[in-house]
Amino acid sequence: MELLLGKTLEQLQEVALSVGLQKFAGKQLAEWLYVRRVKSFDEMTNISLKGREALKARYTIGRHQPVREAVSVDGTRKYLFAIGEKFVESVYIPEDDRATLCVSTQIGCKMGCRFCMTGTLGFHGQLTAADILNQIFEIDQLAIADNRLPLSNVVFMGEGEPMDNLDNVLRALEIMTASYGCAWSPKRITVSTVCIPAMKRFLDESECHLAVSLHNAIPAERAQIMPAEKMFSITDVIALLKQYDWSHQRRVSFEYICWHKSSGSIPGNAVQGNDTIIHAKELLRLLRGLNCRVNLIRFHEGVEDIKSNRHFPGSDEQQMEWFRDYLTNNNLTTTIRRSRGEDILAACGMLVAQES
């Protein structure tokens, strides 16, 4: 049966007409789905019984609960959702008076970044707009039911490359921000990318924040750890970003995982570091003239890194603080992001969506 969740207002109006309802019933459906977030047609009390029965015969809501929850010592919670026979993960991150949800957009990922555990999964399919919204709605409702903080922000930084599933991502963003939908400000939503050509469409069709997965400002070195560099060079990315206005509420930030240079015991596993004065200066040169900020991230070593001997020795705290201070003192706003949920494999780059 066809899902209603993930349909835009125009599509819901078509649904209403298809089951013999008036066109205005499409707006009622949108309110039930996206404002009241019901899970059954029986709850749609301002739609006639005949209309609800007609909807039941052809459509289903499309909501489903996570199949597992893991709780970190720091309060972070990771949820596992079944997508057919596969699984994806979402991460709820409470902090002070806000709660952020990190959502997935694909089953696995095809980008192949060497430092990312999710990349070891390979690619197993696109998530629909319904799959994306279901993560948000289910986890928000669970938080409210448990008297925890409701969601205040959503970041598209889970499994997958959002720009590689842009149609579904843009549809989910429309529903999240539209007046007929959740009516969120786009400033509450950040979409991350390793940078592929489709990001230009995102910049033109969305007002949400952008987070660029950078990790090395030297193109040749970035290409060694991020194959996407060969598709869309970071120098071309920055040239594109400079064509947009980032001086008002919309923001662009750069994610930068820090590690030292290493030599692998298996040929091809050597890692070029990115935390030296050379890299700091190249980062300043690359981003000069762009209104942005840099978020430094600790490298999280996981089971897959150890098994495959892909050893990325994370920078220590002192080196990261030096790197941050050097950039900040040279007028590039830089922060060190606090790691969350590492003990449950929920931190940056650690999502592997295992059933057990």
N, C-alpha and C positions, 0 to 999 in steps of 0.2 A: 504493500500500500504506500501511497505517496505521503511524504512528511509535510506538515504545515510549518513547523519550526524552520526558520531560515528564509521564509518567503517575505518579500517586500510588500508594502501596502498595495501596490499595483497588482502584484501576483495574487494577493489575498482577495482583492476585489474580483479578479477573474475566477477564483475558487468559489466565491459566494454566488456569482452568476451561474457557474457550472452546476450547482446543486439546487438551483431554483430560488435562491435568496436575492434580495435587492442588493445593488452595488454597495450601498452604505454599510452592509453587513461586513464588508471587508475591513472597515475601520474597527468594527466591534471585535472581529477576530484578532486584529493586531493588538487591541487593548488586552484581551484575554491572554494572548500568548506572551507579550513583551512587557506589559505593565503589571498585570496580576499574576502572570506566569503560571497559569493553571496547567494541570497534567491530564485532564479528561474533558471531553466535550460536555459531560453532564454538568460541569461547573459553569458553563456559558449560559447563564440563566436569562439573558436578554435576547437570546436566539431561540426561535420557536422549536418545540419538540420535534416537529417534522424536519426542520432544517438541521437539527443536531443529528437526527437519525441518518439523514442524507449524507452528512459529513462523515459520520462513522463508517458508512458503507464504502467510502472511497479514499478516506484519508486517516492518518494517525497523527497524534501530536508530535511525537519525535523526542520525547524526554526520556532519559534513563539514568539511573543513579550510578555512581562509581562502584566498582566491585571490590575495591580495597582502599584503605587509608593507612598511612604511616605517619607517626607523630615524632618530630625531632625534640631534643632536649631544649632547643631554643624557641619552641612554639610553632615552628614551621610545620605545615602538613602537606603531604604528597598524596594525590589521589590517582588511582588507576581506573581508566575507562575502557570498556570493551567496545571495539569497532569491528563488528563481524567476528572473525576469529583472531584478530590482532588486538593490540592494546596501545594506548597512549597515556601520558601522564600530565598532570597539572599540579602546580604548587601554590599553596596559600601561604602568604608571608605577612604576619601581623607585626606592626611596629608602632609604638606609641598610640596615636589616635587614628591610625590608618591601616588598611589591609590591602595588599596588592596580590593579584592573581596572575601567575605566569601560565599562559595557555599554549597548547600545541596547535600547529596548523597542518602537519603532515604525519603520517605513520612512518617513523624513521626519518631519514634525510639523505639526499643524494649529493650534498655539497662536499663531503669527504674531508672536512677540516681535520688535520692530523691530531690536534690536541683535544678533540671533542669526543667523549664516549658515545654520544648519540650517533655520531657519524659511523661508528662501527656496526650499527644496525643495518645499514643500507636503506634503500627506499622501498616502502611497501604500499604506498597509496596516498591520495589526497584526502584531507578531511573536508567535509561539506560545511557550508555555513551553519547548518543545524548542529553538526558535531562540535563546532567551535563555540556556538552559543550555549549548547548544553553544558559544556564545562563551566561556563560562567554562571549560568542560572543555578545549576545544581549545587555548586560549591558555595555560592552566595546564600542560598536557602539553608544549607547545612550550618553555615556559620551563624545565621540569625537564629535558627532553631536551638543552637547550643549556647546562645547568649554571648557569642563572640562578635568581633567587629565585622560588620557587613563590608563588602568590597567597596573601596574608594577609588582604586586604580586597577587597570589591566595592562599587562605587558605581553606582547606577542613574542616571547623569547623561549618558548618550550621547544618541543621536538619540531624539526622541519625548518625550511626557509620560507617565510611568509610570501616573499615576492615570487616564489615558484608555484604558488597556489593563489594568485592574486585575485581572480574572480571571486572565489569563495571568501577570501579575507575582506575584500571591499564590500561584499554584500553583508557580512557580519558587522563590519564597521558602520555601514549605513543604518542597519537596524539598531545598533547600540546608540547612535547619536541622533537619529531622526526624531522629530516631534511625535510621530505616530508610534515610535518604538520605545526604547529605554530613556531617550532624551538626555543622554550623558553628554557633557562637554567633551569634544575631541581632545582637550588638554588633559583629560584623565587617562588617555590611552597612548601607549608607545608601541611602535612596531619596529622590530629589529631586522636587520638584513646583513648578509655577508657581501652584498652588492652584486646584483645582476642587472642587466639592462631594463628589466620590467620595473625597477624602482622609480623610473621617471614617471610612469603612469601613476604609481602610488602618490608621488609628490603632487601631481596635477589633479588627482581625483579625491584626495583625502586631506584633511586638516590635522590629522593626528601627528604626534611627535614621531621623530625618526631616531633610531639608534643604529649606528653603523658598527658592525663587528670588524675592527681594524687590526689590532694585534701586532702590526709591524708597518712602519711608514716607508720602508724601503721595498719597492715593488718586487725586486728579484727575490728577496728573502721572504716576503709575504707569499709569493707564489709557491715556495717550498712547503708551506704549511696550509695554504688555502688555495685549492685549485681554482676557485672562482676568480682569483686575480687574473688568470689568463683569459677569462671571458670579458671582464670589465675591470680594467686596471684602476687602482685606487687614485691615481693621479687624474684619470678621467672622471671618476666619481666626485672628487673634490671640485673639479672644474664645473660639473653639473650643479652641485650643491650651491656654489657661489652665484648661480643665476637666480636663486630664490631668496626671499626676505626672511631672515631668522632673527630679526631685531625686535619682534613683538612677542606674542604669546607662544607661537609655535617654536619648538626647540629641536636642534639636532645635537646629538651627543655621540661620543665614540667610545666603544668598549675595547679595553686593552688588557688582556691577560699577561701577567709578567712572569718571565722565567729566565734562567741563566743558560749560557751555552753549555752543551753536553756532547759526549761522544757515545753512541750506542754500541753495544757489543755485537749487534747484528748489522751487517752492511745496510746502509740506507736509513738507519734509525738515529743518526746524529741530528742534534737539534741546534739551530742557530739561536743564540740568546737575543733578547730584545730589550734589555734593561740597562744598556750602557749609555754613556754620554753621547756617543754617536747616534744612537736611536732617539734619544731625547731631542737632539738638535734637528734630526730629520723630521721628527714629529712636529716641532715648532715651524719648520720650513713648510711642511706640507699643509698645515692648517692656518698659516698666516693669512689674515684678512677674512677669516670665516668666524662668525659669531657662534661659538660652540663651547662645549665642555668635554673633558675626558674623564672617564671612569676607569680607574685601575682595578683589576680583579685578580685575586689570588688564584693561582693554578690549583685545581682540585684533582689530585691523583686518585684514580679508581681502579677497580679490579681489572678492567679491560686494558688499562695502561700497563699494569704489571704483567698480565698474561702475554701481551704482544711485545713487551720490552720497548714500548715507545715511551722512553723516559724523558719527560719534560721537567727538569728540576725547577720548581717554583722559586721565584725570588723571595728572599727573606724580608722580614718586616722593615729592617733598617734600609735596605736597598729600595724598597717600594716607597718609603717615606722620602728618601733622597730624590727619587725620580719625580714624585709628586711635587716636592718643594721646588725643584729645578724648573719644572714646567710652569708652576704657579708664579714663581718669581720672574718668569719671562712672559707674564700676561696671558697665560693659557690656563684657565680655571680647571683644576684637576682635583679629583677626590679619590679616595680608596674606598671601594664598595665593601661593606661588611658582608662576609660570607654567612649564608643561612642554610640550614638543613643538610650540611655535609654528611652528618652521621646517618642519614636515611637516603643518601645518594640523590638529594634534591637540589644541590647547589649548581651553579653555572656549569653547563657542559656535562652533567652527570646523569641526565635522564636516559634510561635504557628500556623502560616500559616492559619489565619482566612480570609475568603473572605470579611468580613465586620466587 
